[in-house]
Amino acid sequence: MMEPRPPLRKRVTRAITVLVAGIFMWVLIPDYIGVLVSGKIQSSAILNPEFVFVVGAVIIGLQVAEALTEGARPSIPIQSAVSLLIAYYLWAATNGGSLSFSSNGTQVGLWFEPLVLLVMLPSLWTAVRTPLSFLVMRKTTATRQTSSKLPTQLPSQLRSPGGV
Amino acid sequence: MWAIRGFSIALAVIIVLAFGTVFYSAYVDYRGISNDASNPAFHSVVRTMDGNSETVAVNLTVPNQGLYALQVSVACPEPDVAAGVSCQHASVTVPAGQTRTLEFRITVANLARFESSLSQQINGSVSIEIMPFASVSLNYDLGSLVEATTQA
C-alpha cells in the first residue's frame, strides 16, 4: 500500500534498524542454529553457511532498500521481492518440511510440509497483496477524482452546441 | 480494499488456529502414547515357537486424545530374507478422541539361521502421522523381540 512518504531522516533511521535486526534474524541466528544442528540434521540449507550469508545478505539489502524507498513506487516491487525471498528461505531452511536426524542410534524422520506451507503463506500473500493494494488504491483514487469532476463538467457539456 | 484486509485477517486466524491445534494435538498424543508405552496393560508381546520358526505378535493400544486423526504404522522395510524374516505391515487410523489396537507380526522362519547371523537385526520402521499436517518416522531394531525368546 502506498502511504505518505516519510521524511528522509525517518527512513534512514528505519533502514538502520532493519539492517541491524536483519543481520541477527537472517544471518547470525540461522548460522548459529546451523552450527548447533550440523552433524545431527541432514539436508537443510542452513547447514550451508554460503546459503545463509548470501540469501541473508540479499534479504537484508532488499529490506534496507525498501525502508529507504518507503512511500515511493519502487518500494512495491522491492517489498514483493523480499516477501518471495523470505518464503524461499523458509522452504530451503526446512528442506521443504522434510528433515531427518539421528538420535541415540535411532533414525528419526520428520515430515511437516503442510505446516511449512502455512508458515510461508503470509509472505506469499504479502508478495501479492502489496501490488494489489497499490492497484486498488490507484483505481479508487482515479474513480473519486472522475466523480468529483463530473458535476463541474456537466453544465459546460449541456451548454455546448451539440447539447440541448 | 476491505476484501484484501479481510483476507489478511482470515489468513492470520487460520494459521494461528492450525498451528495451535496441531501443537496441542502433538503434545496430547505424545503424552498419551508415552504413558501407555510405560504401562504393560496397553501393550503385549506374544511369542509362538514352532520348531525352528517363531512368530512374535505385538499388540499396541494407541490412544488419540488430540484433535486430529492419528495414523500409526509399523513395517520392516528390509527384512532378512536369508533367515526367513518377514513382517506383516500394520497400520491403524485412530479418529480423534478414540483408541484403537494395532497388531504387528514378525515371523522368523529359520531361527538357527537368524541366530547365526552377525547382526541379528530386524530393521523396523514406526510412523506416526497427525493427519494431514505432520508425521514422524522412527527406524530402530526389532531384532531384540526375537532375541529375547531365543536366549530364554
Interface residues (C-beta under 8 A of the other chain):
Chain A: G105 T106 Q107 V108 G109 L110 W111 F112 P114 L115 L118 V119 L121 P122 W125 R129 L132 S133 V136 M137 T140
Chain B: M1 I4 F7 S8 L11 A12 I15 A18 F19 V22 E129 P132 F133 A134 S135 V136 S137 L138 N139 Y140
